[in-house]
Amino acid sequence: MTCLRLRTALLGMALLTGLSAPATPASAAPAALSPTAEEQRLDRAVPQEILARSGFADVAPEFTRELAGARSYAQARRIVVREGSALWRRAVDRAQGRDPAESRPRGALPRKGGGERRADLSRDDDRPLYWARLGMTREVRVWEPEFALTDTQRSALLDQLERASRGQTDIRYPRKGHLRRVLLTGFDPFTLDRDIRISNPSGASALALDGTVIETAGGPARVETVVFPVRWQDFAEGTVERTLRPYLPQVDLFTTVSQGRIGRFDVERTNGAWRGGFPDNDNVSRTETVPVTDPAAQPQWTTTTLPYAAITAADTGRFPVYDHTEVTEIPAGGTDPVVRPDGPTPGSTARAGGGGDYLSNEIAYRATLLRDRLGLHDTLPGGHVHTPVLQFGAGNTDPATGTVSDPEFVRNRLDIIDQVRAIVRVAAEAAFRK
């Protein structure tokens, strides 16, 4: 999920900027906000079909009814947290075959004939969670309750809903026992104005792996996952650090995951402190140094501590896996960007990490910088993995006429999920041997 060079045939990504209500007289209640560009896509035919065919069309209407019954901010907050958490658990349960509304086996497609029926999308699909969440956030954004709701309170409700529905408040590791701990992150779909049907295999992998135990040669490992938005502003406001900081000192391995290049996995060796400006899911661009706390001590580059040699040497699945070392830098004393196939040179300024200059590079940069600032560089394996681009079948590539799913699309997503699981297993085994 990164804005890489055209020759990589990469899909781009995105992140949103916050909205603020217009100033109002002190005696007036703040007005409701308008839906964001991201939320406005929800009414289009494809999102509505995905919701209907996944059994998630009831999520936003039921949430709206619950919220309408709130008589105070405190009550609204409880509803938002409860329903946001329920959406995350429902999406995870569906992905792992526990949703009672989903009776078909993993990867199954609709039966021909007999018309449309409930929940006929493959259960490994990450898109129902994405579109259902947007239905909920849009309702909070435009909601006009009977009681006074300040701008600050509305923003807090939106924040709590985002966090709860992304698994960020649902990370649960056993307090005792012999289980190792792995933390994995994914992303929402992106580039939706290019093709609104898009699914993100990193988000699908997060749903498939959350709460699962992977058996490794070094013992069982419990995987917990979260999903992040494709919005610049959320990252600038510290969503990555706030989510990961409590857990990095506790885990044995972490990996951020996003969608990258066509036909390959990449373990990104180096991450750069630069935003390249590709529009996010709210059609906002940012071109600047990655904004972090304590910028005076901010490095231009951070590096992976994942066992990349072991990962790339192992047979983890259908797609080749590369140790990707290329970056783009402005050399020390220079003015123009230069591509370096073997990583940055001393004193250079970042213009693209191995993962590009979009939010996949940024999450890798932020997570590994946080690792280093916590003093864990030499003890905690962590870094970024790019999955292949998730592609539709050969006869289903036109967004205007194509269907929301097809057998090759499902197979590609399932193969990517399985290979992410295998890469985690290999990384854990290599790390646990040390």
Buried (B, 14 or more C-beta within 10 A) or exposed (E): BBBBEEEBEBBBBBBBBBBEBEEEEEEEEBEBBEBBBBBEBBEEEBBBBBBBBBBBBEBBEEBBEBBEEBEEBEBBBBBBBEBBBBBBBBBBBBBBBEBEBBEBEBBBBBEEEEEEEEBBBBBBBBBBBBBBBBBBBBBBBEBEBEEEBEBEBBBBBBBBBBBBBBBBBBBEBEEEEEBBBBBBBBBBBBBBBEBBBBBBBBBBBBBBBBBBEBEBEBEEBBBBBBBBBBBBBBBBBBBBBEBBEEBBEEBBBBBBBBBBBBEBBBBBBBBBBBBBBBBBBBBBBBEEBBBBEEEEEBBBBBBBBBBBEBBBEBEBBEBEBBBBBBBBBBBEEEEEBBEBEEBBEEEBBBBBBBBBBBBBBBBBBBBBBBBBBBEBBEEBBBBBBBBBBBBBBEEBEEBEEBBBBBEBBBBBBBBBBBBBBBBBBBBBBBBBEE
